[in-house]
Amino acid sequence: MASRSRHPLSLSVQYADARLKDAIARPAIRRWVQAALLAPAELTIRFVDAEEGRVLNRDYRGKDYATNVLTFAYSETADEAVVQADIILCSDVLEREAAEQGIGLADHAAHLVVHGVLHAQGYDHEDDDEAAEMEQLETEILATLGLPDPYRER
């Protein structure tokens, strides 16, 4: 695994849906992002409601439902000088999934932020090998944050 030392980070956090503003604070988000960075980055993390999440997923991915995280990467690999991306988290889906999985809201948010940051750096899960690599990396990053493996059976 590549070394994840502290890389320069310009981070904007937007709470278009403000319900999670107190539960998921900017300092925690910065720590989660920093743990997953392999290069300098300029990122926006935006929390949206189900309607905005559905519209974005429909318009950009052709899927007419709100999903947990969307990553709009403007630089595709960690080899680029600066990783640039917008990472969208849907508050409604995040809350529902955390409840369904019996995990804390912040723990699930950390996983989704790490997942989105990895997508921003060119990681994907389109096939089984890519998925296994990305899941392993997510698990290792979350462990450095003191969080459990999100893929283990509950």
C-alpha positions as CSV (number, residue, x, y, z in Angstrom):
1,M,0.0,0.0,0.0
2,A,1.2,3.5,-0.8
3,S,2.3,5.7,2.0
4,R,-0.3,8.2,3.1
5,S,1.6,11.0,4.7
6,R,-0.1,14.4,5.1
7,H,-0.6,15.9,1.7
8,P,-1.6,19.5,1.1
9,L,-5.4,19.7,1.1
10,S,-7.8,22.4,0.1
11,L,-11.2,21.2,1.5
12,S,-14.6,22.8,1.2
13,V,-17.4,21.2,3.2
14,Q,-21.0,22.2,2.1
15,Y,-24.1,21.3,4.0
16,A,-26.8,21.9,1.4
17,D,-28.8,19.5,3.7
18,A,-27.8,20.8,7.1
19,R,-29.3,17.9,9.2
20,L,-25.9,16.3,9.6
21,K,-23.9,19.5,10.2
22,D,-23.6,18.9,14.0
23,A,-23.2,15.1,13.8
24,I,-20.5,15.1,11.1
25,A,-18.3,18.1,11.7
26,R,-15.6,19.6,9.4
27,P,-12.6,18.5,11.5
28,A,-13.6,14.9,11.4
29,I,-14.2,15.1,7.6
30,R,-10.8,16.6,7.1
31,R,-9.2,13.8,9.1
32,W,-11.0,11.2,7.0
33,V,-10.1,12.8,3.8
34,Q,-6.4,13.2,4.8
35,A,-6.2,9.6,5.8
36,A,-7.2,8.5,2.2
37,L,-5.0,11.0,0.3
38,L,-2.2,9.8,-1.8
39,A,-1.5,13.2,-3.4
40,P,-2.2,16.9,-2.8
41,A,-5.9,17.6,-3.3
42,E,-8.6,20.2,-3.8
43,L,-11.9,18.7,-2.8
44,T,-15.5,19.6,-2.0
45,I,-17.6,17.4,0.2
46,R,-21.3,18.3,-0.1
47,F,-24.1,16.8,1.9
48,V,-27.4,16.8,0.0
49,D,-31.0,15.6,0.6
50,A,-32.6,12.7,-1.3
51,E,-34.0,14.9,-4.0
52,E,-30.7,16.6,-5.0
53,G,-29.0,13.2,-4.7
54,R,-31.5,11.6,-7.0
55,V,-31.3,14.4,-9.6
56,L,-27.5,14.3,-9.6
57,N,-27.4,10.5,-9.9
58,R,-30.1,10.6,-12.7
59,D,-28.4,13.4,-14.7
60,Y,-24.8,12.2,-14.5
61,R,-25.2,8.4,-14.1
62,G,-28.6,7.7,-15.7
63,K,-29.8,6.1,-12.4
64,D,-33.0,7.6,-11.1
65,Y,-32.6,7.2,-7.4
66,A,-30.5,8.8,-4.6
67,T,-27.3,6.9,-3.8
68,N,-25.0,7.2,-0.8
69,V,-22.0,8.8,-2.4
70,L,-21.2,10.3,-5.8
71,T,-17.7,11.3,-6.9
72,F,-17.1,13.8,-9.7
73,A,-13.4,13.5,-10.3
74,Y,-11.8,16.2,-12.4
75,S,-8.3,14.6,-12.2
76,E,-8.4,10.8,-12.6
77,T,-5.3,9.4,-11.0
78,A,-3.0,10.0,-8.0
79,D,-0.2,10.6,-10.5
80,E,-1.6,14.0,-11.3
81,A,-0.2,17.0,-9.5
82,V,-3.4,17.8,-7.6
83,V,-6.4,15.6,-7.2
84,Q,-9.6,17.6,-7.8
85,A,-13.1,16.4,-7.1
86,D,-16.5,17.0,-5.8
87,I,-17.8,14.3,-3.4
88,I,-21.5,14.3,-2.8
89,L,-23.0,12.4,0.2
90,C,-26.8,12.0,0.5
91,S,-27.8,12.5,4.1
92,D,-31.0,10.5,3.7
93,V,-29.2,7.4,2.3
94,L,-26.4,7.7,4.7
95,E,-28.8,7.8,7.7
96,R,-30.9,4.9,6.4
97,E,-27.8,2.7,5.6
98,A,-26.2,3.3,9.0
99,A,-29.5,2.3,10.7
100,E,-30.0,-0.8,8.5
101,Q,-26.4,-1.9,9.1
102,G,-26.5,-1.1,12.8
103,I,-23.4,1.2,12.7
104,G,-22.8,4.7,13.9
105,L,-23.7,7.6,11.6
106,A,-20.1,9.0,11.8
107,D,-18.5,5.6,11.1
108,H,-20.6,5.2,8.0
109,A,-19.9,8.8,6.9
110,A,-16.2,8.1,7.4
111,H,-16.4,5.0,5.1
112,L,-18.3,6.9,2.4
113,V,-15.8,9.9,2.5
114,V,-12.9,7.5,2.2
115,H,-14.6,5.6,-0.6
116,G,-15.3,8.9,-2.4
117,V,-11.7,10.2,-2.0
118,L,-10.4,6.9,-3.4
119,H,-12.7,7.3,-6.4
120,A,-11.3,10.8,-6.8
121,Q,-7.8,9.3,-7.1
122,G,-8.7,6.8,-9.8
123,Y,-9.8,3.8,-7.8
124,D,-12.9,2.0,-9.0
125,H,-14.8,-1.2,-8.4
126,E,-16.1,-2.1,-11.8
127,D,-14.8,-5.6,-11.7
128,D,-14.1,-8.1,-9.0
129,D,-10.3,-7.5,-8.9
130,E,-10.8,-3.7,-8.7
131,A,-13.5,-4.1,-6.0
132,A,-11.2,-6.3,-3.9
133,E,-8.3,-3.9,-4.1
134,M,-10.5,-0.9,-3.3
135,E,-12.3,-2.7,-0.4
136,Q,-8.9,-3.7,1.1
137,L,-7.6,-0.2,0.8
138,E,-10.7,1.2,2.4
139,T,-10.5,-1.3,5.3
140,E,-6.8,-0.4,5.9
141,I,-7.5,3.3,5.9
142,L,-10.4,3.0,8.2
143,A,-8.3,0.9,10.6
144,T,-5.8,3.8,10.8
145,L,-8.8,5.9,11.9
146,G,-9.7,3.3,14.6
147,L,-12.8,2.2,12.6
148,P,-14.0,-1.3,11.9
149,D,-13.9,-3.1,8.6
150,P,-17.1,-2.0,6.8
151,Y,-17.2,-5.2,4.7
152,R,-17.1,-7.8,7.5
153,E,-20.2,-9.7,8.2
154,R,-22.2,-8.1,11.1
